[in-house]
Amino acid sequence: MRVLIAEDERMLADTIAVGLRREAMAVDVVYDGESALERLDLNAYDVLVLDRDLPVRHGDEVCRAVVTGEHDVRVLMLTAAVDVPDRVAGLGLGADDYLTKPFAFAELVARIRALGRRSRPAAPPVLTRAGVSLDPARREAYRDDRYLPLSNKEFAVLEELLRADGAVVSAETLLERAWDEHIDPFTNVVRVTMMTLRRKLGDPAVIHTMPGAGYRIP
């Protein structure tokens, strides 16, 4: 899952980003509304975590632009306002969900995952294929009931392959969905991660390489 955080409280934004990356999400961070819209034009995100009171361009403007534009992203709006009318107004702008500050990080993660599921074709809570099972909410993966101690990126790559339901996933797609915008597009990080993931999955091989196309779990 790829997430954009738009929050002008830099310490809060960076703390959220660190926590979400530990949940195997690819996360980009901006600190004003104008930068948020620029990132949305450049990259495909599943969820936008949007502070309502942003500088340069207000969060309300960003939300309206997302709803009326061609951005296929779910919006989770953050605000310090706790009054019901404020929450209603935020949802009226087109936000998909609303969370008041301060909030429990576990709740934020749960809401992001719920919105992420809505941004893609429906998938079961636990992804299973070829003897491999992966539970994104619990952050657990198994092969034939054997626990897999995966790194965040290995977990994210395996999740994308399982979500593809047997279809081929290109290295470019994996790079876009499992890493943030700071990754070098010419890096071999996908190949290296695939190598370590295959080693942890063990024999017989589960992930197949399709020359010139990408990878799949048949």
CYANA upper distance limits for C-alpha pairs under 8 A (distance plus 0.5 A):
  1 MET  CA     24 ALA  CA      8.39
  1 MET  CA     25 MET  CA      5.73
  1 MET  CA     26 ALA  CA      6.72
  1 MET  CA     45 TYR  CA      8.27
  1 MET  CA     46 ASP  CA      6.78
  1 MET  CA    116 GLY  CA      7.41
  1 MET  CA    156 ALA  CA      8.12
  1 MET  CA    177 ARG  CA      6.58
  1 MET  CA    178 ALA  CA      7.36
  2 ARG  CA     25 MET  CA      6.39
  2 ARG  CA     26 ALA  CA      5.14
  2 ARG  CA     27 VAL  CA      6.39
  2 ARG  CA     44 ALA  CA      8.21
  2 ARG  CA     45 TYR  CA      5.62
  2 ARG  CA     46 ASP  CA      5.99
  2 ARG  CA     47 VAL  CA      7.38
  2 ARG  CA    177 ARG  CA      6.13
  2 ARG  CA    178 ALA  CA      7.47
  2 ARG  CA    179 TRP  CA      8.47
  2 ARG  CA    180 ASP  CA      8.17
  3 VAL  CA     25 MET  CA      7.54
  3 VAL  CA     26 ALA  CA      6.65
  3 VAL  CA     27 VAL  CA      5.36
  3 VAL  CA     28 ASP  CA      6.95
  3 VAL  CA     45 TYR  CA      6.11
  3 VAL  CA     46 ASP  CA      6.49
  3 VAL  CA     47 VAL  CA      5.50
  3 VAL  CA     48 LEU  CA      6.41
  3 VAL  CA     49 VAL  CA      7.84
  4 LEU  CA     27 VAL  CA      6.31
  4 LEU  CA     28 ASP  CA      5.43
  4 LEU  CA     29 VAL  CA      6.37
  4 LEU  CA     30 VAL  CA      8.17
  4 LEU  CA     36 ALA  CA      8.30
  4 LEU  CA     45 TYR  CA      7.12
  4 LEU  CA     47 VAL  CA      6.98
  4 LEU  CA     48 LEU  CA      5.38
  4 LEU  CA     49 VAL  CA      6.65
  5 ILE  CA     13 ALA  CA      7.22
  5 ILE  CA     17 ALA  CA      7.94
  5 ILE  CA     27 VAL  CA      7.78
  5 ILE  CA     28 ASP  CA      6.74
  5 ILE  CA     29 VAL  CA      5.29
  5 ILE  CA     30 VAL  CA      6.72
  5 ILE  CA     48 LEU  CA      6.53
  5 ILE  CA     49 VAL  CA      5.27
  5 ILE  CA     50 LEU  CA      6.79
  6 ALA  CA     13 ALA  CA      7.94
  6 ALA  CA     29 VAL  CA      6.61
  6 ALA  CA     30 VAL  CA      5.44
  6 ALA  CA     31 TYR  CA      6.02
  6 ALA  CA     32 ASP  CA      6.88
  6 ALA  CA     33 GLY  CA      7.44
  6 ALA  CA     36 ALA  CA      6.57
  6 ALA  CA     48 LEU  CA      7.88
  6 ALA  CA     49 VAL  CA      6.56
  6 ALA  CA     50 LEU  CA      5.46
  6 ALA  CA     51 ASP  CA      6.50
  6 ALA  CA     54 LEU  CA      8.34
  7 GLU  CA     12 LEU  CA      8.11
  7 GLU  CA     13 ALA  CA      6.05
  7 GLU  CA     29 VAL  CA      8.26
  7 GLU  CA     30 VAL  CA      7.08
  7 GLU  CA     31 TYR  CA      5.53
  7 GLU  CA     32 ASP  CA      7.22
  7 GLU  CA     49 VAL  CA      8.41
  7 GLU  CA     50 LEU  CA      6.96
  7 GLU  CA     51 ASP  CA      5.60
  7 GLU  CA     54 LEU  CA      7.24
  8 ASP  CA     13 ALA  CA      7.75
  8 ASP  CA     30 VAL  CA      8.14
  8 ASP  CA     31 TYR  CA      4.81
  8 ASP  CA     32 ASP  CA      6.44
  8 ASP  CA     51 ASP  CA      8.03
  8 ASP  CA     54 LEU  CA      6.54
  8 ASP  CA     55 PRO  CA      7.68
  9 GLU  CA     13 ALA  CA      6.59
  9 GLU  CA     31 TYR  CA      7.82
 10 ARG  CA     14 ASP  CA      6.48
 10 ARG  CA     31 TYR  CA      7.32
 11 MET  CA     15 THR  CA      6.51
 12 LEU  CA     16 ILE  CA      6.63
 13 ALA  CA     17 ALA  CA      6.72
 13 ALA  CA     29 VAL  CA      7.43
 13 ALA  CA     31 TYR  CA      8.41
 14 ASP  CA     18 VAL  CA      6.75
 14 ASP  CA     29 VAL  CA      7.85
 15 THR  CA     19 GLY  CA      6.82
 16 ILE  CA     20 LEU  CA      6.64
 16 ILE  CA    105 PHE  CA      8.41
 17 ALA  CA     21 ARG  CA      6.62
 17 ALA  CA     27 VAL  CA      6.55
 17 ALA  CA     28 ASP  CA      7.97
 17 ALA  CA     29 VAL  CA      7.71
 18 VAL  CA     22 ARG  CA      6.93
 19 GLY  CA     23 GLU  CA      7.15
 20 LEU  CA     24 ALA  CA      7.25
 20 LEU  CA     25 MET  CA      6.16
 20 LEU  CA     26 ALA  CA      8.24
 20 LEU  CA     27 VAL  CA      7.61
 20 LEU  CA    109 VAL  CA      7.76
 21 ARG  CA     25 MET  CA      5.38
 21 ARG  CA     26 ALA  CA      6.62
 21 ARG  CA     27 VAL  CA      7.03
 21 ARG  CA    152 ASN  CA      7.77
 22 ARG  CA    152 ASN  CA      6.81
 23 GLU  CA    139 ARG  CA      7.50
 23 GLU  CA    152 ASN  CA      7.39
 24 ALA  CA    152 ASN  CA      4.96
 24 ALA  CA    153 LYS  CA      6.71
 24 ALA  CA    155 PHE  CA      6.90
 24 ALA  CA    156 ALA  CA      5.95
 24 ALA  CA    178 ALA  CA      8.27
 25 MET  CA    152 ASN  CA      8.33
 25 MET  CA    156 ALA  CA      7.42
 25 MET  CA    178 ALA  CA      7.19
 25 MET  CA    179 TRP  CA      8.49
 26 ALA  CA    177 ARG  CA      7.10
 26 ALA  CA    178 ALA  CA      5.74
 26 ALA  CA    179 TRP  CA      5.49
 26 ALA  CA    180 ASP  CA      5.63
 27 VAL  CA    179 TRP  CA      8.11
 27 VAL  CA    180 ASP  CA      6.09
 28 ASP  CA    180 ASP  CA      6.38
 28 ASP  CA    181 GLU  CA      7.18
 30 VAL  CA     35 SER  CA      6.55
 30 VAL  CA     36 ALA  CA      6.54
 31 TYR  CA     35 SER  CA      7.68
 31 TYR  CA     36 ALA  CA      8.28
 31 TYR  CA     54 LEU  CA      8.05
 31 TYR  CA     55 PRO  CA      8.45
 32 ASP  CA     36 ALA  CA      6.97
 32 ASP  CA     54 LEU  CA      5.92
 32 ASP  CA     55 PRO  CA      5.70
 32 ASP  CA     56 VAL  CA      6.49
 32 ASP  CA     57 ARG  CA      7.23
 33 GLY  CA     37 LEU  CA      7.00
 33 GLY  CA     54 LEU  CA      6.24
 33 GLY  CA     55 PRO  CA      6.80
 33 GLY  CA     56 VAL  CA      6.46
 33 GLY  CA     57 ARG  CA      4.95
 33 GLY  CA     58 HIS  CA      6.41
 33 GLY  CA     59 GLY  CA      6.61
 33 GLY  CA     61 GLU  CA      8.44
 33 GLY  CA     62 VAL  CA      6.63
 34 GLU  CA     38 GLU  CA      6.90
 34 GLU  CA     56 VAL  CA      6.67
 34 GLU  CA     57 ARG  CA      5.96
 34 GLU  CA     62 VAL  CA      8.34
 35 SER  CA     39 ARG  CA      6.71
 36 ALA  CA     40 LEU  CA      6.73
 36 ALA  CA     62 VAL  CA      8.07
 37 LEU  CA     41 ASP  CA      6.78
 37 LEU  CA     62 VAL  CA      7.22
 38 GLU  CA     42 LEU  CA      6.98
 39 ARG  CA     43 ASN  CA      6.45
 40 LEU  CA     44 ALA  CA      7.15
 40 LEU  CA     45 TYR  CA      7.72
 40 LEU  CA     71 HIS  CA      7.41
 41 ASP  CA     71 HIS  CA      8.15
 44 ALA  CA     72 ASP  CA      8.18
 44 ALA  CA     73 VAL  CA      8.25
 45 TYR  CA     72 ASP  CA      8.14
 45 TYR  CA     73 VAL  CA      6.37
 46 ASP  CA     72 ASP  CA      8.06
 46 ASP  CA     73 VAL  CA      5.63
 46 ASP  CA     74 ARG  CA      6.74
 46 ASP  CA    115 LEU  CA      8.30
 46 ASP  CA    116 GLY  CA      6.04
 46 ASP  CA    119 SER  CA      6.42
 47 VAL  CA     73 VAL  CA      5.91
 47 VAL  CA     74 ARG  CA      5.21
 47 VAL  CA     75 VAL  CA      6.37
 47 VAL  CA     76 LEU  CA      7.66
 47 VAL  CA    112 ILE  CA      7.23
 47 VAL  CA    115 LEU  CA      7.22
 47 VAL  CA    116 GLY  CA      6.66
 47 VAL  CA    119 SER  CA      8.33
 48 LEU  CA     73 VAL  CA      7.08
 48 LEU  CA     74 ARG  CA      6.55
 48 LEU  CA     75 VAL  CA      5.34
 48 LEU  CA     76 LEU  CA      6.56
 49 VAL  CA     75 VAL  CA      6.65
 49 VAL  CA     76 LEU  CA      5.35
 49 VAL  CA     77 MET  CA      6.47
 49 VAL  CA     78 LEU  CA      7.55
 50 LEU  CA     59 GLY  CA      7.09
 50 LEU  CA     75 VAL  CA      7.26
 50 LEU  CA     76 LEU  CA      6.48
 50 LEU  CA     77 MET  CA      5.20
 50 LEU  CA     78 LEU  CA      6.30
 51 ASP  CA     59 GLY  CA      6.57
 51 ASP  CA     77 MET  CA      6.24
 51 ASP  CA     78 LEU  CA      5.03
 51 ASP  CA     79 THR  CA      6.46
 52 ARG  CA     58 HIS  CA      7.21
 52 ARG  CA     59 GLY  CA      4.67
 52 ARG  CA     60 ASP  CA      6.64
 52 ARG  CA     77 MET  CA      6.75
 52 ARG  CA     78 LEU  CA      6.39
 52 ARG  CA     79 THR  CA      6.09
 53 ASP  CA     58 HIS  CA      6.36
 53 ASP  CA     59 GLY  CA      6.12
 53 ASP  CA     60 ASP  CA      8.43
 53 ASP  CA     79 THR  CA      7.66
 54 LEU  CA     58 HIS  CA      5.29
 54 LEU  CA     59 GLY  CA      5.80
 57 ARG  CA     61 GLU  CA      6.88
 57 ARG  CA     62 VAL  CA      7.43
 58 HIS  CA     62 VAL  CA      7.03
 59 GLY  CA     63 CYS  CA      6.62
 60 ASP  CA     64 ARG  CA      6.72
 60 ASP  CA     90 GLY  CA      8.07
 60 ASP  CA     93 LEU  CA      7.48
 61 GLU  CA     65 ALA  CA      6.64
 62 VAL  CA     66 VAL  CA      6.71
 63 CYS  CA     67 VAL  CA      6.71
 63 CYS  CA     75 VAL  CA      7.95
 63 CYS  CA     93 LEU  CA      7.05
 63 CYS  CA     94 GLY  CA      7.19
 63 CYS  CA     95 ALA  CA      7.16
 64 ARG  CA     68 THR  CA      6.54
 64 ARG  CA     93 LEU  CA      6.66
 64 ARG  CA     94 GLY  CA      7.44
 65 ALA  CA     69 GLY  CA      6.09
 66 VAL  CA     70 GLU  CA      7.56
 66 VAL  CA     71 HIS  CA      6.02
 66 VAL  CA     72 ASP  CA      8.46
 66 VAL  CA     73 VAL  CA      8.14
 67 VAL  CA     71 HIS  CA      7.83
 67 VAL  CA     94 GLY  CA      6.63
 72 ASP  CA    119 SER  CA      8.05
 73 VAL  CA    119 SER  CA      7.19
 74 ARG  CA     95 ALA  CA      7.98
 74 ARG  CA     96 ASP  CA      6.61
 74 ARG  CA    115 LEU  CA      6.67
 74 ARG  CA    116 GLY  CA      7.82
 74 ARG  CA    118 ARG  CA      8.41
 74 ARG  CA    119 SER  CA      7.00
 75 VAL  CA     94 GLY  CA      8.49
 75 VAL  CA     95 ALA  CA      5.56
 75 VAL  CA     96 ASP  CA      5.74
 75 VAL  CA     97 ASP  CA      7.08
 76 LEU  CA     95 ALA  CA      6.73
 76 LEU  CA     96 ASP  CA      6.47
 76 LEU  CA     97 ASP  CA      5.29
 76 LEU  CA     98 TYR  CA      6.10
 76 LEU  CA     99 LEU  CA      7.72
 76 LEU  CA    111 ARG  CA      8.47
 76 LEU  CA    112 ILE  CA      7.91
 77 MET  CA     90 GLY  CA      7.81
 77 MET  CA     95 ALA  CA      6.86
 77 MET  CA     96 ASP  CA      8.38
 77 MET  CA     97 ASP  CA      6.77
 77 MET  CA     98 TYR  CA      5.32
 77 MET  CA     99 LEU  CA      6.72
 78 LEU  CA     98 TYR  CA      6.60
 78 LEU  CA     99 LEU  CA      5.56
 78 LEU  CA    100 THR  CA      6.18
 78 LEU  CA    101 LYS  CA      7.34
 79 THR  CA     98 TYR  CA      8.40
 79 THR  CA     99 LEU  CA      7.15
 79 THR  CA    100 THR  CA      5.49
 79 THR  CA    101 LYS  CA      6.36
 80 ALA  CA    100 THR  CA      6.00
 80 ALA  CA    101 LYS  CA      5.31
 80 ALA  CA    102 PRO  CA      7.76
 81 ALA  CA     86 ASP  CA      6.98
 81 ALA  CA     87 ARG  CA      8.20
 81 ALA  CA    100 THR  CA      7.04
 81 ALA  CA    101 LYS  CA      8.14
 82 VAL  CA     86 ASP  CA      7.59
 82 VAL  CA     87 ARG  CA      7.77
 82 VAL  CA    100 THR  CA      6.72
 83 ASP  CA     87 ARG  CA      7.14
 84 VAL  CA     88 VAL  CA      6.60
 85 PRO  CA     89 ALA  CA      6.52
 86 ASP  CA     90 GLY  CA      6.73
 87 ARG  CA     91 LEU  CA      6.82
 87 ARG  CA     98 TYR  CA      7.25
 88 VAL  CA     92 GLY  CA      6.51
 89 ALA  CA     93 LEU  CA      6.94
 90 GLY  CA     94 GLY  CA      7.67
 90 GLY  CA     95 ALA  CA      6.78
 90 GLY  CA     98 TYR  CA      7.83
 91 LEU  CA     95 ALA  CA      5.31
 91 LEU  CA     96 ASP  CA      7.17
 91 LEU  CA     97 ASP  CA      7.39
 91 LEU  CA     98 TYR  CA      7.59
 96 ASP  CA    115 LEU  CA      8.19
 97 ASP  CA    111 ARG  CA      8.34
 99 LEU  CA    103 PHE  CA      7.71
 99 LEU  CA    108 LEU  CA      8.26
103 PHE  CA    107 GLU  CA      7.74
103 PHE  CA    108 LEU  CA      7.74
104 ALA  CA    108 LEU  CA      7.05
105 PHE  CA    109 VAL  CA      6.77
106 ALA  CA    110 ALA  CA      6.72
107 GLU  CA    111 ARG  CA      6.63
108 LEU  CA    112 ILE  CA      6.66
109 VAL  CA    113 ARG  CA      6.64
110 ALA  CA    114 ALA  CA      6.67
110 ALA  CA    137 ALA  CA      8.06
111 ARG  CA    115 LEU  CA      6.72
112 ILE  CA    116 GLY  CA      6.49
113 ARG  CA    117 ARG  CA      6.74
113 ARG  CA    137 ALA  CA      8.13
114 ALA  CA    118 ARG  CA      7.13
115 LEU  CA    119 SER  CA      6.89
116 GLY  CA    120 ARG  CA      7.35
117 ARG  CA    121 PRO  CA      7.89
117 ARG  CA    122 ALA  CA      7.03
117 ARG  CA    123 ALA  CA      7.72
118 ARG  CA    122 ALA  CA      7.56
123 ALA  CA    127 LEU  CA      7.97
123 ALA  CA    163 ARG  CA      7.72
125 PRO  CA    135 ASP  CA      7.14
125 PRO  CA    136 PRO  CA      7.95
125 PRO  CA    137 ALA  CA      8.28
126 VAL  CA    133 SER  CA      7.16
126 VAL  CA    134 LEU  CA      6.12
126 VAL  CA    135 ASP  CA      5.13
126 VAL  CA    136 PRO  CA      7.61
127 LEU  CA    133 SER  CA      6.00
127 LEU  CA    134 LEU  CA      5.62
127 LEU  CA    135 ASP  CA      6.95
127 LEU  CA    159 GLU  CA      8.20
127 LEU  CA    162 LEU  CA      6.77
127 LEU  CA    163 ARG  CA      7.53
128 THR  CA    132 VAL  CA      6.04
128 THR  CA    133 SER  CA      4.75
128 THR  CA    134 LEU  CA      6.96
128 THR  CA    162 LEU  CA      7.48
129 ARG  CA    133 SER  CA      7.05
129 ARG  CA    162 LEU  CA      7.20
129 ARG  CA    165 ASP  CA      8.21
129 ARG  CA    217 ILE  CA      7.98
130 ALA  CA    206 VAL  CA      7.42
130 ALA  CA    217 ILE  CA      7.79
130 ALA  CA    218 PRO  CA      7.78
131 GLY  CA    143 ARG  CA      6.07
131 GLY  CA    144 ASP  CA      5.82
132 VAL  CA    141 ALA  CA      7.84
132 VAL  CA    142 TYR  CA      6.21
132 VAL  CA    143 ARG  CA      4.90
132 VAL  CA    144 ASP  CA      6.98
133 SER  CA    141 ALA  CA      6.12
133 SER  CA    142 TYR  CA      5.76
133 SER  CA    143 ARG  CA      6.89
134 LEU  CA    139 ARG  CA      8.10
134 LEU  CA    140 GLU  CA      6.36
134 LEU  CA    141 ALA  CA      4.75
134 LEU  CA    142 TYR  CA      6.98
134 LEU  CA    159 GLU  CA      7.48
135 ASP  CA    139 ARG  CA      6.23
135 ASP  CA    140 GLU  CA      5.79
135 ASP  CA    141 ALA  CA      6.74
136 PRO  CA    140 GLU  CA      7.26
136 PRO  CA    159 GLU  CA      8.24
140 GLU  CA    147 TYR  CA      8.09
140 GLU  CA    148 LEU  CA      8.03
141 ALA  CA    147 TYR  CA      6.61
141 ALA  CA    148 LEU  CA      5.95
141 ALA  CA    149 PRO  CA      8.24
141 ALA  CA    150 LEU  CA      8.24
141 ALA  CA    155 PHE  CA      8.25
142 TYR  CA    146 ARG  CA      5.62
142 TYR  CA    147 TYR  CA      4.98
142 TYR  CA    148 LEU  CA      5.77
143 ARG  CA    147 TYR  CA      7.15
143 ARG  CA    148 LEU  CA      7.49
143 ARG  CA    201 LEU  CA      7.27
148 LEU  CA    200 LYS  CA      7.18
148 LEU  CA    201 LEU  CA      7.63
149 PRO  CA    200 LYS  CA      8.17
150 LEU  CA    154 GLU  CA      6.12
150 LEU  CA    155 PHE  CA      6.17
150 LEU  CA    197 LEU  CA      7.95
150 LEU  CA    200 LYS  CA      8.18
151 SER  CA    155 PHE  CA      6.58
152 ASN  CA    156 ALA  CA      6.70
153 LYS  CA    157 VAL  CA      6.59
153 LYS  CA    178 ALA  CA      7.00
153 LYS  CA    179 TRP  CA      8.23
153 LYS  CA    193 THR  CA      7.70
154 GLU  CA    158 LEU  CA      6.61
154 GLU  CA    193 THR  CA      6.63
154 GLU  CA    194 MET  CA      7.87
154 GLU  CA    196 THR  CA      8.25
154 GLU  CA    197 LEU  CA      6.25
155 PHE  CA    159 GLU  CA      6.60
156 ALA  CA    160 GLU  CA      6.83
156 ALA  CA    178 ALA  CA      6.15
157 VAL  CA    161 LEU  CA      6.84
157 VAL  CA    174 LEU  CA      6.95
157 VAL  CA    178 ALA  CA      6.84
157 VAL  CA    194 MET  CA      8.38
158 LEU  CA    162 LEU  CA      6.66
158 LEU  CA    197 LEU  CA      8.42
159 GLU  CA    163 ARG  CA      6.55
160 GLU  CA    164 ALA  CA      6.78
160 GLU  CA    169 VAL  CA      8.36
160 GLU  CA    174 LEU  CA      7.69
160 GLU  CA    177 ARG  CA      8.48
161 LEU  CA    165 ASP  CA      7.69
161 LEU  CA    166 GLY  CA      8.14
161 LEU  CA    168 VAL  CA      8.44
161 LEU  CA    169 VAL  CA      7.13
161 LEU  CA    215 TYR  CA      8.10
161 LEU  CA    216 ARG  CA      6.66
161 LEU  CA    217 ILE  CA      6.99
162 LEU  CA    166 GLY  CA      7.81
162 LEU  CA    217 ILE  CA      7.47
164 ALA  CA    168 VAL  CA      7.65
164 ALA  CA    169 VAL  CA      7.54
164 ALA  CA    216 ARG  CA      8.37
165 ASP  CA    217 ILE  CA      8.07
165 ASP  CA    218 PRO  CA      8.41
166 GLY  CA    216 ARG  CA      6.41
166 GLY  CA    217 ILE  CA      5.84
166 GLY  CA    218 PRO  CA      5.27
167 ALA  CA    216 ARG  CA      6.50
167 ALA  CA    217 ILE  CA      8.10
167 ALA  CA    218 PRO  CA      8.12
168 VAL  CA    210 MET  CA      8.02
168 VAL  CA    213 ALA  CA      7.56
168 VAL  CA    214 GLY  CA      6.45
168 VAL  CA    215 TYR  CA      5.85
168 VAL  CA    216 ARG  CA      5.22
168 VAL  CA    217 ILE  CA      8.47
169 VAL  CA    173 THR  CA      6.97
169 VAL  CA    174 LEU  CA      7.50
169 VAL  CA    213 ALA  CA      8.03
169 VAL  CA    214 GLY  CA      5.83
169 VAL  CA    215 TYR  CA      5.80
169 VAL  CA    216 ARG  CA      6.68
170 SER  CA    174 LEU  CA      6.92
170 SER  CA    213 ALA  CA      6.24
170 SER  CA    214 GLY  CA      4.49
170 SER  CA    215 TYR  CA      6.80
171 ALA  CA    175 LEU  CA      6.59
171 ALA  CA    190 VAL  CA      6.98
171 ALA  CA    213 ALA  CA      8.50
171 ALA  CA    214 GLY  CA      6.07
171 ALA  CA    215 TYR  CA      7.99
172 GLU  CA    176 GLU  CA      6.69
173 THR  CA    177 ARG  CA      6.63
174 LEU  CA    178 ALA  CA      6.22
174 LEU  CA    179 TRP  CA      8.32
174 LEU  CA    190 VAL  CA      7.74
175 LEU  CA    179 TRP  CA      6.06
175 LEU  CA    185 PRO  CA      8.25
175 LEU  CA    190 VAL  CA      7.14
176 GLU  CA    180 ASP  CA      7.62
176 GLU  CA    181 GLU  CA      8.36
179 TRP  CA    183 ILE  CA      7.06
183 ILE  CA    187 THR  CA      8.10
188 ASN  CA    192 VAL  CA      6.84
189 VAL  CA    193 THR  CA      6.45
190 VAL  CA    194 MET  CA      6.47
191 ARG  CA    195 MET  CA      6.70
192 VAL  CA    196 THR  CA      6.98
193 THR  CA    197 LEU  CA      6.52
194 MET  CA    198 ARG  CA      6.53
195 MET  CA    199 ARG  CA      6.83
196 THR  CA    200 LYS  CA      6.85
197 LEU  CA    201 LEU  CA      6.69
198 ARG  CA    202 GLY  CA      6.71
198 ARG  CA    205 ALA  CA      7.57
198 ARG  CA    206 VAL  CA      8.06
198 ARG  CA    207 ILE  CA      7.47
201 LEU  CA    205 ALA  CA      8.11
201 LEU  CA    206 VAL  CA      7.92
206 VAL  CA    217 ILE  CA      6.46
206 VAL  CA    218 PRO  CA      8.20
207 ILE  CA    215 TYR  CA      7.13
207 ILE  CA    216 ARG  CA      6.21
207 ILE  CA    217 ILE  CA      5.41
207 ILE  CA    218 PRO  CA      8.18
208 HIS  CA    215 TYR  CA      6.12
208 HIS  CA    216 ARG  CA      5.87
208 HIS  CA    217 ILE  CA      6.65
208 HIS  CA    218 PRO  CA      8.02
209 THR  CA    214 GLY  CA      6.53
209 THR  CA    215 TYR  CA      5.14
209 THR  CA    216 ARG  CA      7.19
210 MET  CA    214 GLY  CA      5.70
210 MET  CA    215 TYR  CA      6.09
210 MET  CA    216 ARG  CA      7.88
